């Protein structure tokens, strides 16, 4: 919970500096996450999930919706005040 509060405050500060870049900030965060996890899997520092094509097809809609919810959350933070 505490880390979530810190994330929200940092995101709001960044969006206050560049209010028209909410979509860019959200997609940049998603890209950074991919760039962080990719090398961990590539170099074997973290076990890569072993999924079949059926499993990938089953979780893909949830993954896409999760991505869109993250983008929506960042965009909404740029639109108003952060309240707790």
TIDOMAR-783766 format. One line per field, with one value per residue: residue number from 0; x, y, z of N, C-alpha, C, CB in turn. Coordinates in steps of 0.1 Angstrom, whole numbers, plus 5000, padded with zeros to 4 digits. Glycine has a CB too. Layout:
# TIDOMAR-783766
num	(NUM | ...)
n.px	(X | ...)
n.py	(Y | ...)
n.pz	(Z | ...)
ca.px	(X | ...)
ca.py	(Y | ...)
ca.pz	(Z | ...)
c.px	(X | ...)
c.py	(Y | ...)
c.pz	(Z | ...)
cb.px	(X | ...)
cb.py	(Y | ...)
cb.pz	(Z | ...)
***
This chain:
# TIDOMAR-783766
num	(0 | 1 | 2 | 3 | 4 | 5 | 6 | 7 | 8 | 9 | 10 | 11 | 12 | 13 | 14 | 15 | 16 | 17 | 18 | 19 | 20 | 21 | 22 | 23 | 24 | 25 | 26 | 27 | 28 | 29 | 30 | 31 | 32 | 33 | 34 | 35 | 36 | 37 | 38 | 39 | 40 | 41 | 42 | 43 | 44 | 45 | 46 | 47 | 48 | 49 | 50 | 51 | 52 | 53 | 54 | 55 | 56 | 57 | 58 | 59 | 60 | 61 | 62 | 63 | 64 | 65 | 66 | 67 | 68 | 69 | 70 | 71 | 72 | 73 | 74 | 75 | 76 | 77 | 78 | 79 | 80 | 81 | 82 | 83)
n.px	(5008 | 5019 | 5039 | 5024 | 5011 | 5034 | 5041 | 5018 | 5020 | 5045 | 5039 | 5019 | 5033 | 5051 | 5033 | 5022 | 5043 | 5044 | 5016 | 5003 | 5013 | 5003 | 4994 | 5017 | 5035 | 5023 | 5025 | 5052 | 5059 | 5049 | 5066 | 5091 | 5088 | 5087 | 5113 | 5127 | 5120 | 5125 | 5154 | 5160 | 5146 | 5159 | 5186 | 5184 | 5181 | 5158 | 5132 | 5117 | 5083 | 5067 | 5046 | 5018 | 5005 | 4977 | 4973 | 4985 | 4967 | 4945 | 4951 | 4958 | 4936 | 4931 | 4956 | 4958 | 4936 | 4945 | 4967 | 4954 | 4939 | 4959 | 4970 | 4947 | 4945 | 4968 | 4963 | 4940 | 4950 | 4964 | 4944 | 4930 | 4929 | 4950 | 4937 | 4934)
n.py	(4988 | 5013 | 5016 | 5019 | 5043 | 5060 | 5056 | 5067 | 5094 | 5101 | 5097 | 5116 | 5139 | 5139 | 5140 | 5165 | 5181 | 5176 | 5178 | 5171 | 5147 | 5123 | 5098 | 5090 | 5087 | 5066 | 5045 | 5044 | 5035 | 5009 | 4999 | 5001 | 4982 | 4959 | 4960 | 4956 | 4930 | 4913 | 4909 | 4896 | 4872 | 4864 | 4860 | 4841 | 4848 | 4849 | 4826 | 4816 | 4818 | 4788 | 4784 | 4771 | 4774 | 4775 | 4783 | 4808 | 4821 | 4820 | 4837 | 4861 | 4880 | 4890 | 4901 | 4922 | 4938 | 4944 | 4960 | 4981 | 4991 | 5000 | 5021 | 5037 | 5043 | 5059 | 5080 | 5090 | 5100 | 5121 | 5138 | 5147 | 5154 | 5137 | 5117 | 5105)
n.pz	(5000 | 5008 | 4989 | 4966 | 4971 | 4970 | 4943 | 4930 | 4938 | 4927 | 4900 | 4896 | 4900 | 4879 | 4858 | 4863 | 4854 | 4827 | 4814 | 4790 | 4782 | 4792 | 4780 | 4767 | 4789 | 4802 | 4784 | 4781 | 4807 | 4806 | 4785 | 4797 | 4818 | 4803 | 4791 | 4814 | 4824 | 4802 | 4797 | 4822 | 4818 | 4795 | 4802 | 4821 | 4847 | 4860 | 4861 | 4831 | 4821 | 4811 | 4787 | 4768 | 4735 | 4737 | 4763 | 4762 | 4744 | 4760 | 4782 | 4770 | 4764 | 4790 | 4797 | 4778 | 4786 | 4812 | 4806 | 4793 | 4814 | 4831 | 4816 | 4814 | 4842 | 4846 | 4828 | 4839 | 4864 | 4855 | 4848 | 4871 | 4906 | 4930 | 4954 | 4987)
ca.px	(5000 | 5028 | 5046 | 5013 | 5010 | 5045 | 5040 | 5008 | 5025 | 5055 | 5033 | 5012 | 5043 | 5056 | 5022 | 5021 | 5054 | 5041 | 5002 | 4998 | 5020 | 4998 | 4994 | 5031 | 5040 | 5017 | 5031 | 5066 | 5060 | 5048 | 5078 | 5102 | 5086 | 5091 | 5127 | 5133 | 5118 | 5131 | 5168 | 5159 | 5143 | 5169 | 5199 | 5181 | 5182 | 5145 | 5126 | 5107 | 5071 | 5065 | 5031 | 5014 | 4998 | 4964 | 4974 | 4987 | 4955 | 4935 | 4955 | 4960 | 4926 | 4933 | 4968 | 4955 | 4928 | 4953 | 4975 | 4945 | 4935 | 4971 | 4970 | 4936 | 4948 | 4978 | 4956 | 4931 | 4958 | 4968 | 4931 | 4925 | 4937 | 4952 | 4931 | 4934)
ca.py	(5000 | 5024 | 5018 | 5023 | 5057 | 5066 | 5055 | 5076 | 5107 | 5104 | 5098 | 5129 | 5150 | 5138 | 5145 | 5179 | 5187 | 5174 | 5173 | 5166 | 5134 | 5112 | 5085 | 5087 | 5083 | 5053 | 5035 | 5043 | 5027 | 4995 | 4995 | 4999 | 4969 | 4948 | 4960 | 4951 | 4916 | 4906 | 4904 | 4886 | 4859 | 4860 | 4855 | 4830 | 4853 | 4846 | 4815 | 4821 | 4809 | 4778 | 4784 | 4765 | 4784 | 4776 | 4791 | 4822 | 4826 | 4822 | 4849 | 4873 | 4891 | 4896 | 4909 | 4934 | 4946 | 4949 | 4970 | 4993 | 4996 | 5008 | 5033 | 5045 | 5049 | 5070 | 5091 | 5096 | 5107 | 5134 | 5146 | 5153 | 5154 | 5124 | 5118 | 5092)
ca.pz	(5000 | 5009 | 4976 | 4957 | 4974 | 4965 | 4929 | 4926 | 4940 | 4917 | 4887 | 4895 | 4899 | 4865 | 4849 | 4864 | 4847 | 4813 | 4815 | 4777 | 4779 | 4800 | 4773 | 4765 | 4802 | 4805 | 4775 | 4785 | 4819 | 4801 | 4778 | 4807 | 4824 | 4793 | 4790 | 4827 | 4825 | 4791 | 4800 | 4833 | 4812 | 4785 | 4808 | 4830 | 4861 | 4865 | 4853 | 4821 | 4822 | 4800 | 4783 | 4756 | 4727 | 4742 | 4776 | 4758 | 4739 | 4771 | 4791 | 4762 | 4766 | 4803 | 4796 | 4771 | 4794 | 4823 | 4800 | 4791 | 4827 | 4836 | 4808 | 4819 | 4855 | 4844 | 4821 | 4849 | 4873 | 4848 | 4846 | 4883 | 4918 | 4936 | 4967 | 4995)
c.px	(5009 | 5035 | 5036 | 5011 | 5021 | 5045 | 5030 | 5013 | 5036 | 5049 | 5026 | 5022 | 5048 | 5045 | 5019 | 5031 | 5051 | 5026 | 4997 | 5004 | 5015 | 4998 | 5008 | 5037 | 5035 | 5023 | 5046 | 5068 | 5059 | 5060 | 5089 | 5100 | 5090 | 5106 | 5134 | 5132 | 5125 | 5145 | 5168 | 5156 | 5154 | 5182 | 5197 | 5182 | 5168 | 5139 | 5116 | 5095 | 5070 | 5050 | 5029 | 5007 | 4983 | 4963 | 4976 | 4974 | 4944 | 4938 | 4957 | 4949 | 4928 | 4945 | 4965 | 4946 | 4936 | 4961 | 4966 | 4941 | 4947 | 4971 | 4959 | 4938 | 4958 | 4971 | 4947 | 4938 | 4962 | 4956 | 4926 | 4935 | 4939 | 4947 | 4932 | 4924)
c.py	(5013 | 5027 | 5023 | 5038 | 5065 | 5067 | 5066 | 5091 | 5111 | 5105 | 5111 | 5140 | 5150 | 5143 | 5160 | 5187 | 5187 | 5169 | 5167 | 5152 | 5123 | 5098 | 5081 | 5081 | 5069 | 5042 | 5033 | 5034 | 5012 | 4990 | 4993 | 4986 | 4958 | 4948 | 4955 | 4936 | 4908 | 4901 | 4894 | 4872 | 4854 | 4854 | 4845 | 4835 | 4850 | 4835 | 4820 | 4812 | 4800 | 4777 | 4778 | 4776 | 4786 | 4784 | 4806 | 4828 | 4828 | 4834 | 4862 | 4884 | 4898 | 4905 | 4922 | 4943 | 4952 | 4961 | 4983 | 4999 | 5005 | 5021 | 5042 | 5051 | 5060 | 5082 | 5098 | 5104 | 5121 | 5143 | 5152 | 5151 | 5139 | 5125 | 5104 | 5092)
c.pz	(5000 | 4996 | 4965 | 4959 | 4968 | 4949 | 4924 | 4927 | 4930 | 4903 | 4885 | 4894 | 4884 | 4855 | 4851 | 4856 | 4832 | 4812 | 4802 | 4774 | 4787 | 4793 | 4770 | 4778 | 4805 | 4796 | 4777 | 4797 | 4815 | 4794 | 4787 | 4814 | 4815 | 4792 | 4803 | 4828 | 4814 | 4793 | 4812 | 4827 | 4803 | 4791 | 4819 | 4845 | 4868 | 4855 | 4843 | 4821 | 4809 | 4797 | 4770 | 4748 | 4732 | 4755 | 4772 | 4753 | 4750 | 4780 | 4783 | 4764 | 4780 | 4803 | 4789 | 4779 | 4806 | 4818 | 4798 | 4804 | 4833 | 4829 | 4813 | 4833 | 4854 | 4838 | 4831 | 4860 | 4867 | 4847 | 4859 | 4894 | 4923 | 4951 | 4974 | 5006)
cb.px	(4991 | 5038 | 5052 | 5000 | 5009 | 5058 | 5035 | 4995 | 5031 | 5065 | 5023 | 5003 | 5055 | 5059 | 5009 | 5022 | 5067 | 5051 | 4994 | 5000 | 5035 | 4983 | 4987 | 5039 | 5036 | 5002 | 5028 | 5072 | 5050 | 5035 | 5081 | 5102 | 5071 | 5085 | 5132 | 5125 | 5103 | 5131 | 5177 | 5149 | 5129 | 5172 | 5206 | 5191 | 5185 | 5135 | 5120 | 5114 | 5059 | 5071 | 5026 | 5005 | 4998 | 4959 | 4985 | 4998 | 4949 | 4935 | 4967 | 4961 | 4912 | 4934 | 4979 | 4948 | 4916 | 4962 | 4981 | 4933 | 4931 | 4984 | 4969 | 4923 | 4954 | 4990 | 4949 | 4922 | 4971 | 4973 | 4921 | 4912 | 4931 | 4968 | 4916 | 4948)
cb.py	(5000 | 5022 | 5004 | 5016 | 5060 | 5059 | 5041 | 5075 | 5109 | 5092 | 5086 | 5131 | 5148 | 5124 | 5137 | 5183 | 5181 | 5164 | 5184 | 5176 | 5136 | 5115 | 5087 | 5099 | 5092 | 5053 | 5039 | 5058 | 5030 | 4994 | 5006 | 5011 | 4968 | 4951 | 4974 | 4957 | 4913 | 4915 | 4916 | 4890 | 4860 | 4872 | 4867 | 4819 | 4868 | 4858 | 4804 | 4820 | 4818 | 4764 | 4799 | 4753 | 4780 | 4762 | 4786 | 4823 | 4815 | 4810 | 4846 | 4870 | 4885 | 4884 | 4901 | 4930 | 4938 | 4938 | 4966 | 4988 | 4985 | 5000 | 5030 | 5037 | 5038 | 5065 | 5086 | 5086 | 5099 | 5131 | 5137 | 5146 | 5162 | 5119 | 5122 | 5091)
cb.pz	(5012 | 5020 | 4971 | 4959 | 4989 | 4969 | 4924 | 4934 | 4954 | 4917 | 4885 | 4908 | 4909 | 4861 | 4852 | 4879 | 4849 | 4806 | 4819 | 4767 | 4781 | 4805 | 4759 | 4760 | 4813 | 4803 | 4760 | 4788 | 4829 | 4792 | 4767 | 4817 | 4828 | 4779 | 4787 | 4839 | 4825 | 4779 | 4803 | 4843 | 4805 | 4776 | 4813 | 4829 | 4861 | 4866 | 4862 | 4806 | 4823 | 4803 | 4783 | 4757 | 4712 | 4746 | 4785 | 4747 | 4729 | 4780 | 4798 | 4747 | 4765 | 4814 | 4789 | 4757 | 4799 | 4828 | 4787 | 4783 | 4837 | 4834 | 4793 | 4820 | 4864 | 4836 | 4809 | 4855 | 4877 | 4834 | 4840 | 4886 | 4929 | 4936 | 4966 | 5001)
***
